Amino acid sequence: MISAQAWADARLLWDYHRMHHDPRPCSVAVGLGSHDLGVADVTAELYRQGLAPVIVFTGATSPTTRTRMPRGEAVHYRERAMQLGVPESAVLLEPRATSTAENIEFTKAVLAEADIRASSVLLVSKPYEERRSYAMMRKLWAEVDVVCASSPMGLDEYADSIGDARMVIDMIVGALQRVLVFPGWGLAIEQDAPETVAAAYERLCVEGFTSRLLPADVAARPGT
């Protein structure tokens, strides 16, 4: 059972993670690989709306995607987008990245190889990964404007779509930890976290939503 307090705390974190950007035309849309095919759905819809002329899907596999996406996250995303009407010619693949930092680094290389110069990126992720991904982009690809996008679902609807509410809350908590520690690693810009969000995070940790947290010795490592 997930308590009413845990749901309330998770909703606080959920809202904080979302950047609440208004989608606008960008040079390229980048779909960050994950277990959630909804990222491909949103990216395809933004393409159909004419908000980006080309898509890059980026991602290899991870412990949460090896079974669901055996051919790799980027490949499965492309297949999904094509099912939704996106032409294959509009999609570039980056199939090697196993972290968001690599998503960014390798996507830049794919675009350079295709002779595409991006001044702005429509960055599509899971809803609770918007803020962390934005902060990392501003650090690791600072020369481009970044517009975040994700599924418009609320937390309850999103958890139902994934089919594992506890895993979703675990991931929301883990994403916040990374927002807090990644700047010290040189991977992201600083993001202010309101006291209400910090308190909700602590309560969720006490309640055991910790499976996606970095180990204490890793989280405390010095900046790189």
C-alpha positions as CSV (number, residue, x, y, z in Angstrom):
1,M,0.0,0.0,0.0
2,I,1.1,3.5,-0.8
3,S,0.0,6.0,1.9
4,A,-2.0,9.2,1.2
5,Q,1.0,11.2,2.4
6,A,3.4,9.4,0.1
7,W,1.1,10.1,-2.9
8,A,0.9,13.8,-1.8
9,D,4.7,14.0,-1.5
10,A,5.2,12.3,-4.9
11,R,2.9,14.8,-6.5
12,L,5.0,17.6,-5.1
13,L,8.1,16.1,-6.6
14,W,6.3,15.3,-9.9
15,D,5.3,19.0,-10.3
16,Y,8.8,20.2,-9.4
17,H,10.4,17.9,-11.9
18,R,8.4,19.3,-14.8
19,M,9.7,22.5,-16.3
20,H,6.3,23.7,-17.7
21,H,7.8,24.9,-20.9
22,D,5.5,25.7,-23.9
23,P,6.6,23.7,-26.9
24,R,8.0,25.8,-29.8
25,P,9.8,25.1,-33.0
26,C,13.4,23.9,-32.6
27,S,16.2,22.7,-34.8
28,V,15.8,19.1,-33.6
29,A,13.8,16.9,-31.3
30,V,15.7,14.6,-29.1
31,G,13.9,11.6,-27.5
32,L,15.8,10.4,-24.5
33,G,15.8,6.6,-24.2
34,S,14.1,4.8,-21.3
35,H,11.6,2.1,-20.5
36,D,8.7,4.4,-21.4
37,L,7.6,4.2,-25.1
38,G,5.4,7.3,-24.3
39,V,8.6,9.4,-24.9
40,A,8.5,8.2,-28.6
41,D,4.8,9.0,-28.8
42,V,5.3,12.5,-27.6
43,T,8.3,13.1,-29.9
44,A,6.3,11.8,-32.9
45,E,3.4,14.1,-32.0
46,L,5.7,17.1,-31.8
47,Y,7.2,16.2,-35.2
48,R,3.7,15.9,-36.7
49,Q,2.9,19.4,-35.3
50,G,5.9,20.8,-37.3
51,L,7.9,21.7,-34.2
52,A,11.1,19.9,-35.4
53,P,12.2,18.8,-38.9
54,V,14.3,15.9,-37.6
55,I,14.3,13.6,-34.6
56,V,17.2,11.9,-32.8
57,F,16.3,8.9,-30.6
58,T,19.1,8.1,-28.2
59,G,19.7,5.1,-26.0
60,A,21.1,1.6,-25.7
61,T,19.6,-0.7,-23.0
62,S,19.6,-0.7,-19.2
63,P,18.5,-3.1,-16.5
64,T,14.9,-1.8,-16.9
65,T,14.8,-2.0,-20.7
66,R,16.7,-5.2,-21.7
67,T,13.6,-7.4,-21.6
68,R,11.1,-4.8,-23.0
69,M,13.4,-3.4,-25.7
70,P,16.0,-6.0,-26.6
71,R,17.0,-4.2,-29.8
72,G,17.8,-1.0,-27.8
73,E,15.8,1.9,-26.7
74,A,16.5,4.1,-29.7
75,V,15.6,1.4,-32.1
76,H,12.3,0.6,-30.4
77,Y,11.5,4.4,-30.2
78,R,12.1,4.7,-34.0
79,E,9.9,1.8,-34.7
80,R,7.2,3.3,-32.6
81,A,7.5,6.7,-34.2
82,M,7.2,5.1,-37.7
83,Q,4.1,3.3,-36.6
84,L,2.7,6.7,-35.7
85,G,3.5,8.1,-39.1
86,V,6.9,9.6,-38.8
87,P,9.0,8.9,-42.0
88,E,12.2,6.9,-41.4
89,S,14.1,9.6,-43.2
90,A,13.3,12.1,-40.4
91,V,14.8,9.9,-37.7
92,L,18.5,9.7,-36.7
93,L,19.6,6.9,-34.3
94,E,22.0,7.1,-31.5
95,P,22.1,3.5,-30.1
96,R,25.1,3.5,-27.7
97,A,24.3,5.8,-24.8
98,T,23.7,4.3,-21.4
99,S,23.4,7.5,-19.4
100,T,22.0,11.0,-19.9
101,A,25.5,12.4,-20.2
102,E,26.2,10.0,-23.0
103,N,22.7,10.7,-24.6
104,I,23.9,14.3,-24.9
105,E,27.5,13.7,-26.0
106,F,26.6,11.1,-28.6
107,T,23.6,13.0,-29.9
108,K,25.9,15.9,-30.6
109,A,28.2,13.6,-32.6
110,V,25.3,12.1,-34.6
111,L,24.1,15.6,-35.6
112,A,27.6,16.6,-36.5
113,E,28.0,13.5,-38.7
114,A,24.7,14.4,-40.4
115,D,25.9,18.0,-40.9
116,I,23.0,19.3,-38.9
117,R,23.7,22.4,-36.8
118,A,21.3,22.7,-33.9
119,S,20.7,26.0,-32.2
120,S,17.8,24.7,-30.2
121,V,16.7,21.3,-28.9
122,L,13.2,20.1,-28.1
123,L,14.2,17.7,-25.4
124,V,11.6,14.9,-24.8
125,S,11.8,12.8,-21.7
126,K,9.7,11.1,-19.1
127,P,7.8,13.7,-17.1
128,Y,9.9,13.3,-13.9
129,E,13.2,13.6,-15.9
130,E,12.5,17.0,-17.4
131,R,14.4,19.1,-14.8
132,R,17.4,16.8,-14.4
133,S,17.7,16.5,-18.2
134,Y,17.4,20.3,-18.6
135,A,20.0,21.0,-16.0
136,M,22.4,18.6,-17.7
137,M,21.8,20.1,-21.1
138,R,22.5,23.6,-19.8
139,K,25.8,22.3,-18.5
140,L,26.9,19.9,-21.2
141,W,25.4,21.5,-24.3
142,A,25.2,25.1,-23.1
143,E,25.3,26.7,-26.6
144,V,21.8,25.5,-27.5
145,D,18.4,26.7,-26.3
146,V,16.5,23.9,-24.6
147,V,12.7,23.4,-24.5
148,C,11.5,20.4,-22.4
149,A,8.5,18.3,-23.3
150,S,6.9,15.1,-22.0
151,S,3.6,13.4,-21.7
152,P,0.9,15.8,-20.3
153,M,-0.4,13.1,-17.9
154,G,-0.7,13.7,-14.2
155,L,1.1,11.4,-11.8
156,D,-1.9,9.1,-11.2
157,E,-2.6,8.6,-14.9
158,Y,1.1,8.1,-15.6
159,A,1.6,5.5,-12.9
160,D,-1.4,3.6,-14.3
161,S,0.0,3.7,-17.8
162,I,3.3,2.2,-16.5
163,G,1.6,-0.3,-14.3
164,D,3.9,0.0,-11.3
165,A,3.1,3.0,-9.1
166,R,5.8,2.1,-6.6
167,M,8.5,2.0,-9.3
168,V,7.4,5.3,-10.6
169,I,7.6,7.0,-7.2
170,D,11.0,5.3,-6.7
171,M,12.2,6.9,-9.9
172,I,10.8,10.3,-9.0
173,V,12.8,10.2,-5.8
174,G,15.9,9.0,-7.6
175,A,15.6,11.8,-10.2
176,L,15.5,14.4,-7.4
177,Q,18.6,13.0,-5.8
178,R,20.4,13.4,-9.1
179,V,19.1,17.0,-9.5
180,L,20.7,17.7,-6.2
181,V,24.1,15.9,-6.6
182,F,24.9,16.2,-10.3
183,P,26.0,19.8,-10.1
184,G,28.8,18.8,-7.7
185,W,29.9,16.2,-10.3
186,G,30.2,18.8,-13.0
187,L,27.2,17.2,-14.9
188,A,24.5,19.8,-14.4
189,I,23.7,23.4,-13.4
190,E,22.3,24.1,-10.0
191,Q,18.6,24.0,-9.5
192,D,16.8,25.5,-6.5
193,A,14.6,23.0,-4.6
194,P,11.9,24.5,-2.4
195,E,11.9,23.5,1.2
196,T,8.5,21.7,0.7
197,V,10.1,19.6,-2.1
198,A,13.1,18.7,0.0
199,A,10.9,17.7,3.0
200,A,8.7,15.6,0.7
201,Y,11.8,13.9,-0.7
202,E,13.0,13.1,2.9
203,R,9.7,11.6,3.9
204,L,9.6,9.4,0.8
205,C,13.1,8.2,1.6
206,V,12.0,7.3,5.1
207,E,9.0,5.4,3.7
208,G,11.3,3.3,1.6
209,F,11.1,4.7,-1.9
210,T,14.8,4.3,-2.3
211,S,15.4,1.6,-4.9
212,R,16.6,4.2,-7.5
213,L,18.9,6.2,-5.2
214,L,22.6,6.3,-5.8
215,P,24.5,4.7,-2.9
216,A,25.7,7.1,-0.3
217,D,29.4,6.7,-1.2
218,V,28.7,7.4,-4.8
219,A,26.3,10.3,-4.2
220,A,29.0,12.0,-2.0
221,R,31.8,11.7,-4.5
222,P,33.8,14.9,-5.3
223,G,33.0,16.9,-8.4
224,T,34.5,15.7,-11.7
